């Protein structure tokens, strides 16, 4: 399942750092349990392209302490 994560880390332009992350969790509640049990979560990162398509950027480890907000990703 893909999730939109807002991370509490600084960016160059002062905006929120957001990523689309895919994880085998089947619900946001299941993903919450994973976040509570692991320091680093392995996900597949997806980047939004020019025309709204998303491209797989490979594996990414995320430290759960920097995740500020999560929602299920819904493409526009």
ZAMARGU-4260 file (C-alpha; in steps of 0.2 Angstrom, whole numbers, plus 5000, padded with zeros to 4 digits):
<rodrens>
0) 5000/5000/5000 | 5006/5018/4996 | 5007/5031/5010 | 5010/5050/5009 | 5022/5054/5023
5) 5026/5071/5030 | 5043/5071/5038 | 5048/5083/5052 | 5065/5087/5044 | 5072/5104/5038
10) 5072/5108/5019 | 5081/5121/5009 | 5066/5131/5006 | 5057/5129/5022 | 5043/5118/5016
15) 5037/5102/5022 | 5047/5086/5016 | 5034/5074/5009 | 5037/5057/5001 | 5026/5044/4994
20) 5031/5027/5002 | 5025/5010/4998 | 5025/4997/5011 | 5017/4979/5012 | 5005/4985/5026
25) 4987/4982/5020 | 4980/4997/5030 | 4986/5013/5039 | 4982/5004/5056 | 4994/4990/5051
30) 5007/5003/5045 | 5005/5011/5062 | 5010/4995/5071 | 5025/4993/5061 | 5030/5011/5065
35) 5028/5008/5083 | 5039/4992/5083 | 5054/4997/5072 | 5066/5012/5073 | 5069/5011/5054
40) 5055/5006/5042 | 5060/4999/5024 | 5049/5006/5011 | 5050/5009/4992 | 5050/5028/4988
45) 5040/5035/4973 | 5043/5052/4966 | 5030/5062/4957 | 5034/5066/4939 | 5030/5081/4928
50) 5013/5074/4922 | 5007/5067/4938 | 5015/5050/4935 | 5025/5042/4949 | 5042/5033/4947
55) 5049/5021/4958 | 5066/5027/4966 | 5070/5012/4975 | 5072/5007/4993 | 5073/5019/5007
60) 5075/5018/5026 | 5064/5030/5036 | 5067/5033/5055 | 5050/5033/5063 | 5055/5048/5074
65) 5054/5060/5060 | 5037/5055/5053 | 5025/5069/5057 | 5009/5064/5047 | 5004/5049/5037
70) 4989/5047/5025 | 4985/5034/5012 | 4991/5040/4995 | 4978/5043/4982 | 4984/5049/4965
75) 4976/5064/4958
</rodrens>
